[in-house]
Amino acid sequence: MENLEGITLNNRYYLRRFLGRGASSDVYEAWDQHRKANVAIKALKITNKGDHWRKELFKKEVKLLQELKHPYIIPLYEEVIEDDLMYLVMPWINGVDLGHKIKIHEGPFSTGEVLRILQPVCSALYFAHSKSIYHCDVKPANILLEVTGNIYLFDFGVSKTNFDDQAGGTPAYMSPEYILKQPINHQTDIYSLGITIYQMLSGGILPFRGESRLRDKKQKKRDVVEWEHVNLPPPNLKKYNPKLNKAIISVVEKAIQKKTEHRYQSVLNLLKEFQNAHEIQVNNSPYENQLDETIVTTAEPSNITKPRIHPNSFPTIDQPIQHGPYLIGISEEWKGKFIPIYKHEFIIGRDGLSHLQLKEKSVSRSHATIILSKNGAVIKDNQSKYGTFLNGYRVINPTSLREGDQIQISLTYIFEFHK
């Protein structure tokens, strides 16, 4: 496909800069004349019948992005078809991908730095996995680090469900079952994420690089890398990062086991074990970068006298409440439920005495508080372990709530605030 840099699409999107080429499309930085803002354009030019598979991949990505509305997954603004050109319009993220960050980083990442990246990525993957969607190309180049500190997972172009054929992906991060075209599931992404963690902790070195001495010189490097994933154990991380403790190494090794049944059963299990291993690393090493207290400290439950009501007792979208501020559940068991904010200090947490009780273990016992006053509503994080997020940004200080704001509690629960 020729470089489209400098042209304007749909009398609206001026393609400022060509950024790169993927398996099925080209990516541009563009100026949206209506929004008066930068956007990202992912374009595919259909030139002949041989491009049919790219077109199908493209349509599939559109469908998946319409389902995957999550604070840490880059959303889809719109898709456009113009003659022989198809393209997606997405928000422009001002930052770099993790692959670039690894290249310029001096030495291995600290476990604290890795954990900061893992939290949003695991949240995004857990959400996708809950819909039986598997990314199948988790790697540093598909993790975006925004200058504001936000982190996003993107490029679902080769994503799969349980029933899709295996195609696409990046050999350096592929799981053995994916390479062997065996059935895949969420643990395929766990393996690729484990390889990504290995690379961060090793100072940029991948465990399987196609350098095996058993390699036939006539073989392509891709084939050798794939053979290594299936047949060779990874080099011990201690070789590249002697400061790592056994707990961290054990987490990484479990994530990249050859057999799916030997890996973590969910990305939340992986995240929890890495969190525990990180805390051991911090306690044993004065050099380790520590996380903010808002990440590693869980507040004690507040003294609340009124227990919450079961979600089935709340009205649904077809039976809305009549007045007062409320939340609408966007995910999990609260999806489609109206939740009245009936207290001036409305506590959200896992403790049985919280006004809104959430069952997922990643939720802290007293996780966040919505405070009502004459001047409006404010949300406050109660020093939760995995964070409270407002429109994709972590809540550090008490923050005002506006109509339609999205609140994410920990890794899985998303609510919309209404006055």
URTAGI-V968932 format. One record per residue. RES is the residue in three letters. SS is DSSP state (h for helix, s for strand, l for the rest). Layout:
# URTAGI-V968932
RES,SS
RES,SS
This chain:
# URTAGI-V968932
MET,l
GLU,l
ASN,l
LEU,l
GLU,l
GLY,l
ILE,l
THR,s
LEU,s
ASN,l
ASN,l
ARG,l
TYR,s
TYR,s
LEU,s
ARG,s
ARG,s
PHE,s
LEU,s
GLY,s
ARG,s
GLY,l
ALA,l
SER,l
SER,l
ASP,s
VAL,s
TYR,s
GLU,s
ALA,s
TRP,s
ASP,s
GLN,l
HIS,l
ARG,l
LYS,l
ALA,s
ASN,s
VAL,s
ALA,s
ILE,s
LYS,s
ALA,s
LEU,s
LYS,s
ILE,l
THR,l
ASN,l
LYS,h
GLY,h
ASP,h
HIS,h
TRP,h
ARG,h
LYS,h
GLU,h
LEU,h
PHE,h
LYS,h
LYS,h
GLU,h
VAL,h
LYS,h
LEU,h
LEU,h
GLN,h
GLU,h
LEU,l
LYS,l
HIS,l
PRO,l
TYR,l
ILE,s
ILE,l
PRO,l
LEU,s
TYR,s
GLU,s
GLU,s
VAL,s
ILE,s
GLU,s
ASP,l
ASP,l
LEU,s
MET,s
TYR,s
LEU,s
VAL,s
MET,s
PRO,s
TRP,l
ILE,l
ASN,l
GLY,s
VAL,s
ASP,s
LEU,h
GLY,h
HIS,h
LYS,h
ILE,h
LYS,h
ILE,h
HIS,l
GLU,l
GLY,l
PRO,l
PHE,l
SER,l
THR,h
GLY,h
GLU,h
VAL,h
LEU,h
ARG,h
ILE,h
LEU,h
GLN,h
PRO,h
VAL,h
CYS,h
SER,h
ALA,h
LEU,h
TYR,h
PHE,h
ALA,h
HIS,h
SER,h
LYS,l
SER,l
ILE,l
TYR,s
HIS,l
CYS,l
ASP,l
VAL,l
LYS,l
PRO,h
ALA,h
ASN,h
ILE,s
LEU,s
LEU,s
GLU,s
VAL,l
THR,l
GLY,l
ASN,l
ILE,s
TYR,s
LEU,s
PHE,l
ASP,l
PHE,l
GLY,l
VAL,l
SER,l
LYS,s
THR,l
ASN,l
PHE,l
ASP,l
ASP,l
GLN,l
ALA,l
GLY,l
GLY,l
THR,l
PRO,h
ALA,h
TYR,h
MET,l
SER,l
PRO,h
GLU,h
TYR,h
ILE,h
LEU,l
LYS,l
GLN,l
PRO,l
ILE,l
ASN,l
HIS,h
GLN,h
THR,h
ASP,h
ILE,h
TYR,h
SER,h
LEU,h
GLY,h
ILE,h
THR,h
ILE,h
TYR,h
GLN,h
MET,h
LEU,h
SER,l
GLY,l
GLY,l
ILE,l
LEU,l
PRO,l
PHE,l
ARG,l
GLY,l
GLU,l
SER,l
ARG,l
LEU,l
ARG,l
ASP,l
LYS,l
LYS,l
GLN,l
LYS,l
LYS,h
ARG,h
ASP,h
VAL,h
VAL,h
GLU,h
TRP,h
GLU,h
HIS,h
VAL,h
ASN,h
LEU,l
PRO,l
PRO,l
PRO,l
ASN,l
LEU,h
LYS,h
LYS,h
TYR,l
ASN,l
PRO,l
LYS,l
LEU,l
ASN,l
LYS,h
ALA,h
ILE,h
ILE,h
SER,h
VAL,h
VAL,h
GLU,h
LYS,h
ALA,h
ILE,l
GLN,l
LYS,l
LYS,l
THR,h
GLU,h
HIS,h
ARG,l
TYR,l
GLN,l
SER,l
VAL,h
LEU,h
ASN,h
LEU,h
LEU,h
LYS,h
GLU,h
PHE,h
GLN,h
ASN,h
ALA,h
HIS,h
GLU,h
ILE,h
GLN,h
VAL,h
ASN,h
ASN,h
SER,l
PRO,l
TYR,l
GLU,l
ASN,l
GLN,l
LEU,l
ASP,l
GLU,h
THR,h
ILE,h
VAL,h
THR,l
THR,l
ALA,l
GLU,l
PRO,l
SER,l
ASN,l
ILE,l
THR,l
LYS,l
PRO,l
ARG,l
ILE,l
HIS,l
PRO,h
ASN,h
SER,h
PHE,l
PRO,l
THR,s
ILE,h
ASP,h
GLN,h
PRO,l
ILE,l
GLN,l
HIS,l
GLY,l
PRO,l
TYR,s
LEU,s
ILE,s
GLY,s
ILE,l
SER,l
GLU,h
GLU,h
TRP,h
LYS,s
GLY,l
LYS,s
PHE,s
ILE,s
PRO,s
ILE,l
TYR,l
LYS,l
HIS,l
GLU,s
PHE,s
ILE,s
ILE,s
GLY,s
ARG,l
ASP,l
GLY,l
LEU,l
SER,l
HIS,l
LEU,s
GLN,s
LEU,l
LYS,l
GLU,l
LYS,l
SER,l
VAL,l
SER,l
ARG,l
SER,l
HIS,l
ALA,s
THR,s
ILE,s
ILE,s
LEU,s
SER,s
LYS,l
ASN,l
GLY,s
ALA,s
VAL,s
ILE,s
LYS,s
ASP,s
ASN,l
GLN,l
SER,l
LYS,l
TYR,l
GLY,l
THR,s
PHE,s
LEU,s
ASN,l
GLY,l
TYR,s
ARG,s
VAL,l
ILE,l
ASN,l
PRO,l
THR,s
SER,s
LEU,l
ARG,l
GLU,l
GLY,l
ASP,l
GLN,s
ILE,s
GLN,s
ILE,s
SER,l
LEU,l
THR,l
TYR,s
ILE,s
PHE,s
GLU,s
PHE,s
HIS,s
LYS,l
